[in-house]
Amino acid sequence: MAAYTPLTVEDAIEFARKVPDFFLPETELECEEIGDGNLNLVFRIRSSAQNKSLIIKQALPYAKVVGESWPLSLDRARIEREALIIQHKLCPDLVPAVYGGDSDLAVTIMEDLSDHVIMRRGLIEGRTYPRFAEHIGRFIATTLFFTSDLGMNQQRKKEMAASFTNPDLCKITEDLIFSDPYRDSENNDISADIQAEAEKLWTDEQLHLEVALLREKFLTHGEALIHGDLHTGSIFVTETSTKVIDPEFAYYGPIGFDLGAVIANLLLNFAAQPGWNNDRALQDKHRAWLLDTIRDVWAHFERHFERLWEEHGEDPIFRLPAYREHYLRKVLQDSIGFAGCKVIRRIVGLSHVADIDTIADDALRHQAKVTALTLGKALIKNGRQAASIEDVLTIAKHAAAAEGAIV
């Protein structure tokens, strides 16, 4: 058993050489540390002679964004690796291949996606991705259906749920998304220009009720093996390809949580658009694409999920059409509420998004924050009454309108 220690560049190269049938023994390897996340070291190892590369990711025993005062279990590396393997088996075109790993050193070795870009960066640059909605809708539907009671042996599902117990990472979500933004927490990161708006969140009892109900779902509804952190920084894209990475927050949770994360991050970019594009026509065009994409993500998810249910449903009693309708309506409503929580957390909680925080103009950055908070509150307060995905689009359009906020 190797004692845990953070890898150096030299260590990463030695790991890469041990991957079977990948690099030639005599080839010269180059390595760079490329991680920009909060929880891990990430190395890219490349052979110029072979024109081949791979990624080595090592979990740190603490959150980089805070430091060693916030310890984290290294078992999350195993959870991430096993989740990637399951997701790749179910959606091989949408998840990077895993080449190996080391549990003692919390290391995962995987496919390099250098030919893709992080979706958040692409959206900030004003790019659109025509295949994304179908890809991500299919990914969520397939990976969640086949790890749920609907699509797998229910006893086996209980065994998997035990294997994917992820208390440290769940605790981060429970605090940063469902608790800290709604009180005066030292973990919050609130800029002075929205201090008053943030303080309104702390006293809004209607909002607190809805957040409490959503927190309860996150804590108690172990419906499927969710990704757990499916934001646009965890998705690599090209115009024709989508790859989902970083499922270290994976655990058995509510299906709507992953959908809500995708919706939230598209809406954060929606709120940020005036800060990235001075041309109103282009701004409106990109906002329209974002809303169309939200609509299409849900449509593709629903279509794929229903087809899988019809073809592979495990439990006869669950095949009742009225139950399926009830189930999917609940998933939609959960998704909308979770999306609102995700949006608010990225404005006043720990760890913001570049879509908004890197807007250069102070006034436009402030406007984006206010729009996002308005959006988030409306999604949370209206989620349980939602009848269709169109309700999200209506909320977004109202939140961006000049006449002001929805309350």
MORACOR-V149201 format. One record per residue. N is the residue number from 0. SS is DSSP state (alpha for helix, beta for strand, coil for the rest). Layout:
n | ss
N | SS
N | SS
This chain:
n | ss
0 | coil
1 | coil
2 | coil
3 | coil
4 | coil
5 | coil
6 | coil
7 | coil
8 | alpha
9 | alpha
10 | alpha
11 | alpha
12 | alpha
13 | alpha
14 | alpha
15 | alpha
16 | alpha
17 | coil
18 | coil
19 | coil
20 | coil
21 | coil
22 | coil
23 | coil
24 | coil
25 | coil
26 | coil
27 | coil
28 | coil
29 | beta
30 | beta
31 | beta
32 | beta
33 | coil
34 | coil
35 | coil
36 | coil
37 | coil
38 | coil
39 | beta
40 | beta
41 | beta
42 | beta
43 | beta
44 | beta
45 | beta
46 | beta
47 | coil
48 | coil
49 | coil
50 | coil
51 | beta
52 | beta
53 | beta
54 | beta
55 | beta
56 | beta
57 | beta
58 | beta
59 | coil
60 | coil
61 | beta
62 | beta
63 | coil
64 | coil
65 | coil
66 | beta
67 | beta
68 | beta
69 | beta
70 | beta
71 | coil
72 | coil
73 | coil
74 | alpha
75 | alpha
76 | alpha
77 | alpha
78 | alpha
79 | alpha
80 | alpha
81 | alpha
82 | alpha
83 | alpha
84 | alpha
85 | alpha
86 | alpha
87 | alpha
88 | alpha
89 | alpha
90 | coil
91 | coil
92 | coil
93 | coil
94 | beta
95 | coil
96 | coil
97 | beta
98 | beta
99 | beta
100 | beta
101 | beta
102 | coil
103 | coil
104 | coil
105 | coil
106 | beta
107 | beta
108 | beta
109 | beta
110 | beta
111 | coil
112 | coil
113 | coil
114 | coil
115 | coil
116 | beta
117 | beta
118 | alpha
119 | alpha
120 | alpha
121 | alpha
122 | alpha
123 | alpha
124 | coil
125 | coil
126 | coil
127 | coil
128 | coil
129 | coil
130 | coil
131 | alpha
132 | alpha
133 | alpha
134 | alpha
135 | alpha
136 | alpha
137 | alpha
138 | alpha
139 | alpha
140 | alpha
141 | alpha
142 | alpha
143 | alpha
144 | alpha
145 | coil
146 | coil
147 | coil
148 | coil
149 | coil
150 | coil
151 | coil
152 | coil
153 | alpha
154 | alpha
155 | alpha
156 | alpha
157 | alpha
158 | alpha
159 | alpha
160 | alpha
161 | alpha
162 | alpha
163 | coil
164 | coil
165 | coil
166 | alpha
167 | alpha
168 | alpha
169 | alpha
170 | alpha
171 | alpha
172 | alpha
173 | alpha
174 | alpha
175 | alpha
176 | alpha
177 | alpha
178 | coil
179 | alpha
180 | alpha
181 | alpha
182 | coil
183 | coil
184 | coil
185 | coil
186 | coil
187 | coil
188 | coil
189 | coil
190 | coil
191 | alpha
192 | alpha
193 | alpha
194 | alpha
195 | alpha
196 | alpha
197 | alpha
198 | alpha
199 | alpha
200 | alpha
201 | alpha
202 | alpha
203 | coil
204 | alpha
205 | alpha
206 | alpha
207 | alpha
208 | alpha
209 | alpha
210 | alpha
211 | alpha
212 | alpha
213 | alpha
214 | alpha
215 | alpha
216 | alpha
217 | alpha
218 | alpha
219 | alpha
220 | coil
221 | coil
222 | coil
223 | beta
224 | beta
225 | beta
226 | coil
227 | coil
228 | coil
229 | coil
230 | coil
231 | alpha
232 | alpha
233 | alpha
234 | beta
235 | beta
236 | beta
237 | coil
238 | coil
239 | coil
240 | coil
241 | beta
242 | beta
243 | beta
244 | coil
245 | coil
246 | coil
247 | coil
248 | coil
249 | coil
250 | beta
251 | beta
252 | beta
253 | coil
254 | coil
255 | alpha
256 | alpha
257 | alpha
258 | alpha
259 | alpha
260 | alpha
261 | alpha
262 | alpha
263 | alpha
264 | alpha
265 | alpha
266 | alpha
267 | alpha
268 | alpha
269 | alpha
270 | alpha
271 | alpha
272 | alpha
273 | alpha
274 | alpha
275 | coil
276 | coil
277 | coil
278 | coil
279 | alpha
280 | alpha
281 | alpha
282 | alpha
283 | alpha
284 | alpha
285 | alpha
286 | alpha
287 | alpha
288 | alpha
289 | alpha
290 | alpha
291 | alpha
292 | alpha
293 | alpha
294 | alpha
295 | alpha
296 | alpha
297 | alpha
298 | alpha
299 | alpha
300 | alpha
301 | alpha
302 | alpha
303 | alpha
304 | alpha
305 | alpha
306 | alpha
307 | alpha
308 | alpha
309 | alpha
310 | alpha
311 | alpha
312 | coil
313 | coil
314 | coil
315 | alpha
316 | alpha
317 | alpha
318 | alpha
319 | coil
320 | alpha
321 | alpha
322 | alpha
323 | alpha
324 | alpha
325 | alpha
326 | alpha
327 | alpha
328 | alpha
329 | alpha
330 | alpha
331 | alpha
332 | alpha
333 | alpha
334 | alpha
335 | alpha
336 | alpha
337 | alpha
338 | alpha
339 | alpha
340 | alpha
341 | alpha
342 | alpha
343 | alpha
344 | alpha
345 | alpha
346 | alpha
347 | alpha
348 | coil
349 | coil
350 | coil
351 | coil
352 | coil
353 | alpha
354 | alpha
355 | alpha
356 | alpha
357 | coil
358 | coil
359 | coil
360 | coil
361 | alpha
362 | alpha
363 | alpha
364 | alpha
365 | alpha
366 | alpha
367 | alpha
368 | alpha
369 | alpha
370 | alpha
371 | alpha
372 | alpha
373 | alpha
374 | alpha
375 | alpha
376 | alpha
377 | alpha
378 | alpha
379 | alpha
380 | alpha
381 | alpha
382 | alpha
383 | alpha
384 | alpha
385 | coil
386 | coil
387 | coil
388 | coil
389 | alpha
390 | alpha
391 | alpha
392 | alpha
393 | alpha
394 | alpha
395 | alpha
396 | alpha
397 | alpha
398 | alpha
399 | alpha
400 | coil
401 | coil
402 | coil
403 | coil
404 | coil
405 | coil
406 | coil
